[in-house]
Structures are given as structure tokens and as C-alpha cells.
Amino acid sequence: MKAPHELALGIVSDEIAQDFPTALRHGLQWGITRYELRCLVSGRVPRVEPREIDAVVSLVKQEGVRVTALSPGMFKAHLADKATIEDELHNVLPATLDLAARLDSRMIIVFGFQREAGESPENFQRAVEYMCRAAEIANKNGIRIAIENEPGFWCDTGKNTHALITAVGHSALGANWDPCNAYGTDETPFPTGYEAVKNVIINVHAKDTTKGSLIQCVPIGTGALDWKGQVQALLRDDIVKHITIETHCHPLIENSRRNAEILRSYMQPPHM
């Protein structure tokens, strides 16, 4: 009989504290050894102070933890903002790849371009071309790109995120599925959105909300998302090896710890 799939927990480090040593101290106390890097004290990766990065690299090696992904905030611009997108492709992405190599991380999280009101559907192809370029650059470095769905973006729902990724058709490109970020769209994040995107998911973010991910987040299990169902589906489908907590509600330390406890409870097999 096949052994049941298991999921580990990870966390975006600044959802505990921007000071990485503090984040690591608390995370390790909760049994978390996988960390996504987004913001540190000196800024958002990769544009952070070299001394702070040196300290992070040293701590990662010393504690034997994994940096699962880097999140430089790329591709949040409108498609019309060519200067910003080209700067990200020519400067931000290479710098992030260099940092990923130092940290032995294999994934970079990006977004799916803000969509302007009334923007022509024909611009979809421009989004495809930019993503293809990013995937090709990352692939040469043995890194995968994960698009995080976000409200108001070309990649907002599971269906739309899947459409862009499949249009690009590159093995180095997948989805960073965030069910909470799909809440409030014309799609029910779970199960509808998940079923639409699941065959391209390579990373998962976990947070919850009652009003919308960009308005007010709440501890997991107290909002509108069916996180118990989503976790059980991830266990069943064996798509990813961990779920990354992205708390987004204060107090961060208390609620991040609470989110870890709740998610672990959802991972338990049902009582017979």
C-alpha cells in the first residue's frame, strides 16, 4: 500500500520579522526549516545590503535550513511600462539568480502583470513573450519561475494563471498558487481555481481573508477560504512538498505561529 504523502511547512521569513536572525529563531522553534526570502531589513531581495545578505547566507548554512524561493517583486507593472519590465529582465532577474546560486535556491516568484481597465485581450501575447524570456533566462541557471496570482493582474484566477503558463509552454515556468489572492474574483479558489491550475503548480502560499487579500487578511481557518479542503487536496494530489505560510496579518509572530499550528492540524488524516 502506498504511504500517504506528507507536506512540510515553510514560511516567508518577513512574515515573522524582516530581521532574518529573528525570523529564523522563531521559525525553528515552530519546527520550520524552509524559508522564502522577500524583504529583509535593508530592502527587498535582491536589492539589499551586501552585509545583510552575507549574514543570511552564513545563517542558512549554520542552521541547515533551506531557502525555497526568492521573491523580488518582478512583473507587477502594467504591460505598457516597458522600461520597468526591461529593467527587471536585464537587472533584477540576473541579480536574483546570482543570489539564488549563493543560497542554493531553485525558485524565483514573480507576478503576472497588472491589467489596466479595458486593456485589449491582444496584450496577452505580450505577457506571454515577457514570461518566455524570463523562463529562458532562469532555465539557463537551473532555476524555475513561479507566477503568483494576484487580484487585478493578468494572472488573477487559477484559470487565467494556467492560461498564461500553458501559452508560454516552458518547463521552467509554473504557478505559485495563492488561493487567498484568487478570492473575490469570478472563481471559487477551491476547488474551482485549484482544479484549473493544479497541473502547473510548483509552489503554494497560504493565507486567509474575509474581505480580500489586498484588504484584510486573517489567521488561517477564520476566513472565507476552505484551507482544510485545499490542504487535503494537496496531500491527495502530491503536487508540492511544502506549503509556504504568508501570514499578512498582525501581530505577525503570534499569527504566523498560529497559522503553522492550524495548517498542521489540517494535514492530519481523518479519524476513522
Number of C-alpha atoms within 10 A of each C-alpha: 3 4 5 10 14 14 18 16 19 26 29 26 27 24 23 27 18 19 16 22 15 13 19 25 13 17 22 13 10 15 12 19 20 24 25 24 26 20 24 21 13 15 14 17 20 26 15 14 14 11 10 16 20 11 12 19 16 13 15 20 11 9 12 11 15 17 23 23 26 27 21 23 19 20 24 17 18 18 22 14 12 11 11 16 20 13 12 19 19 13 12 18 20 17 17 21 22 13 17 22 14 12 20 16 20 18 26 26 23 23 26 30 27 19 22 13 7 6 11 9 9 8 13 17 13 12 20 19 13 18 27 19 14 21 22 18 20 22 16 10 14 14 22 25 28 27 29 28 27 26 20 17 21 24 26 30 32 29 18 18 29 25 18 22 24 16 16 21 15 17 14 21 28 29 27 23 29 28 29 28 25 26 26 16 15 10 17 17 26 20 14 13 25 24 13 19 22 19 13 20 22 20 23 22 20 27 25 29 23 17 14 19 21 13 8 13 21 21 24 27 18 13 18 15 22 18 23 15 13 18 19 16 17 21 19 12 12 14 18 16 16 21 20 24 25 25 29 22 18 14 11 17 18 13 19 27 18 17 23 24 13 16 21 14 11 16 17 11 10 7 4 3
